[in-house]
Amino acid sequence: MATLAKVKLDLSGLDGNAYNLMGAFRRAARRQGWPADEIEAVLKDARSGDYDHLLQVLIGHTECPESEDEDEG
């Protein structure tokens, strides 16, 4: 499985409900060209544990959209 770029999504500004976070990840990943099977693999992993595990999985696959600009500055 090829490593995809992280999804640009600021999780900190979202409602912390697990379903809301997963939906936001799914929508952002689709818009950014992630294949459906890759999205589902991440979400399956996220659902495989408790809420803290879900957060860690999503954090591991996302980055704040502004982070690129900060690196270039």
Residue pairs with C-beta under 8 A, 6 or more apart in sequence:
1 38
1 41
4 34
4 38
5 32
6 61
6 62
6 63
7 25
7 28
7 29
7 32
7 34
7 61
7 62
7 63
8 28
8 32
8 62
8 63
8 64
8 65
8 68
9 24
9 25
9 28
9 62
9 63
9 64
9 65
10 64
10 65
10 66
11 21
11 24
11 55
11 58
11 59
11 62
12 64
14 20
14 21
14 24
15 21
18 51
18 54
21 54
21 55
21 58
22 43
22 46
22 47
22 54
22 58
25 39
25 42
25 43
25 46
25 58
25 61
25 62
26 39
26 43
28 62
29 38
29 39
29 42
30 36
30 39
42 57
42 58
42 61
45 57
46 53
46 54
46 57
46 58
47 54
